[in-house]
Amino acid sequence: MAPAPLRVATTSGEIEGFVRRGMRRFRGVPYAEPPVGPLRMRAPRPVQPWAGVRTCRRFGAAPIQPKVFTPQKRRSEDCLTLNVVAPEELPDGPLPVMFYIYGGGYFLGSSSSPPYEGSILARRGCVYVSANYRVGALGAFDLSSLSDGEHVIESNLYLRDLVLALQWVRDNIGAFGGDPDNVTIFGESAGGSGVETLMATPAAAGLFQRAIIQSTASGLAASADAIAHDARRFAELLGATADDAAATVMNASPRQLLRAQRKLIALGGFPFGPSVDGSYLPKPPVEAMESGEAQRVPLIIGSNADEARLFTKAIKVMPLSEAEQQEILGRGGPGYRERIIAAYPGYPSREARLRLAGDMFFTSSVWRIARAHQQFAPVYVYQFDYAPWTVRAAGLEGSHATELPAVFGNYRGPAGPVLAGSFTHRDASRVVDDVQQRWVAFARNGVPSQDWPQYRGPDWPVMVFDREPRVEQNLGADRRAVWAGFRLNIQSRLPKAS
């Protein structure tokens, strides 16, 4: 092994990173031209080459989003940067690449969030990459229906950002010791949805060889026609008329866009996510998987035991009331509402509603995707049950996002004893080792471990991560059966625009 250079030549120019604890780190590397001015609401363009050496030691600005969720971060429309973490000592051959996509409901999030730093994962033997993508009205809200002859607004901007970032990886990651022909994309929540959507995006074909989907919500994909209604209402909230909607959106300040976005959500609209526009994204991702049109790559997919509990404590955007749930279930067609509710004893008690909500938005998506994709490629399904003392004390056992400290090794970091609690730190560290070893082994060769069987009938085995991992057969079979055939349809509840 030889020391790797701190200066790396990329296709756009030379960059300089830094070393900390035996890992090379490059932060805030631009992969696209700033999407500002005439490039606002347009597909990203590759960054133009620069002269000299660009210092990349500081994370780039977070995408524009509500300040309350990123109080310590710089926020800017000029946000299309990525980060690379690689071992200081390179092995003889190239390392697998793990490309992370953050969550946040498509209106929050940043690759600079401390839990996603990635060095503990990279120590396991991979090159880790994380990238910013545009969120909210500036990236994950399809406003293309507002386009006019003078102003062109394009669809699926966040998705185009991710594709361009993956193209950057293909063209440059070899200089960091990574293998451009062995890339695993992985993400959680909206990031998991992003992975799912990339698998169904023709422009992403060949840019990755494996995928890991953590707690995806497939119901966020909507048709462009359905989103157009919300786009018109959004323009109204900005003070636009039908004649100047595109110009108003293009010229509004970030503060004005966030204010209108907040009002739209308050009115019942949640238009963020993939837009099935018929061209860049030809069909809903799960339907592409069911028909075999998605990329046929090995897949790990799973969810947590009690997904919805987080949304009673933090971001309250999930329909947890009986009335909201009944209304959404009623969209599934005759008989679904009654059959599904009957599978949750005690409904409409709070605990039953929480369990139903978690299955509705997350676990049923896992079941559907896994059953579809296993026809065409190896699939491995997990359920994450483990919670250290600190998480249990907060009332978040098994909730959404509780697997992230295990995936990223945060319990093994300097703050690990505080995050996990001194009583459970040893158990938490063991779970970190178990999860990370399987994630990186999968990135290396497509098989997470010999004791984790592929998801196939009739037993449909699931790896359960707890203090000790175990495989369970037909886990949740009764609930899985009642959700079969149900298509989550998160349509807007906005009043019609005038």
Phi, psi and omega in degrees: 000145179232150178300135179276150182289148173277342174257132182231135176271120175254174180294344180257347181149177183274140178234155180234128177250208179211165180247135173215128179052044174077010181237135173278136184228131177233121187237147176066035179281119182287133175246355181215158171296147178305126182278063185235167179059231181293346179268358175297139178065019178244160175303144182293149177247141179305142181297142179283145180300150177239161177264153177078198182251129180263125178282124182235071182243359184230138177301145174288170179296147174287155174299159177299129181194169180303132185297330185300333182267347179223058187295335184262358188255148168288139179236137183199153170293334176278080191232001189276080179231165177223170184228146180230134173235127182216152179300145177293322177261118183272139174288180182291327181247168180292151180265152172296152182251134176241118187250114186261139178242117184286159175263189181136024175067016182068007174232002177224169169116158181196146177288349180270002178300131186308321180299338184264015186301321165091355186290326180293323176293317182297331178298339180286351178115048176211166168259124186257133178231136171228145186224142170284147169222155182291140182236170176062211185296337182272356183206328187241020177235114184286101178258015185296336179293345179275353183304146174228188184296336183260329185239121179255124175244131184256159183270163171050048183296319180299322180292320176295324175301312182296321178297317179295321178297320178292327174295322175299317178300313179304319187275340191233340192292338177301329180290344179259002182096005180267161180260110181293346178261011179218074183248129174250124173265138178214151182193163184235142179060239176300331174293323174294321174298323177297320176298311178305317183289321177299326178297336182254008183260114182305323182294342181268359183302130177084356182273349176210158185243347178211165183213146174230122181247117181248114173055057178280158174236096187291339184289358180283341178289133182220158178286152179299325180296319180294321181289334183301326178298314179294326179297318178296319180293322178298316179298320177299318180294338174277355181090015183274160169253175179298332184278335185236023184300312182296316180297321180296315179296317183293332186256353181293148177284159175305321179298317179295320179296318179294323179296315179294323178297316179297319178295321180297316178296319180297330179280352179110006180267140173217080189268013187274136178137193183294138176250118179280088188268358178084353181233287180295319173239095191294327183208163179305138186305317182294323177296323176296323177292319181295329181268357181080012181273345176286164178297130186270069182252151174304145189222133161256134179214144179187181180213180181256160191294331186219063191306318192285345188299326179303325188280000169268347186251327189238249186285109187267072180247000183265138178289104183251349180281157179299317182297316180296316181294318179299321182294316180292318179297328180295339179285348185283348181113172184301133172091338185295316185302309183295317183293319182291314181300324181296341181277000182238088183306138179089356180302134014259041175299160183301315182295321179293321179293323177296316181295318179296317181297318179298319178290320182301313188268330188239300189293323178295329175295319178299312181302314184292314181296314182298315180297323181287311190286334182293347175289340190237343183202161178297136179230137176235125185249140177230161165229131182260115182252339191292140173214122175290174184304319183297321180290320178296320181296330178278358180074028185241022183302125178073012187277174178306134175079359182286350175278344187299318178298334176283316180297318184266356176076021183299330178291343178262357181279183181303327181268008185306312180299330178283315182296319185265341186087139185299329183289332185242010183297321181295316177299316182298320179296322179294322177294320175304311181302316183296312182292311184296319179300321181287319180298315183287323175299319177297318178297328183286314189221006176085003179233117184290324178186160181289336182268008178250101184285155175295153180280102181216154174282165003274353188269339178044065186290145181231132174278122179257120178268116177217200178308322172233131180290150178210157176255129177243141179267137176052043179297127179066029186300321181296315179292319179302321183294320184286337178273349182301128179090344180285135179244108181297128185230095181269081179273154180295146173251026181288146168294152181298139177292145181279000000 
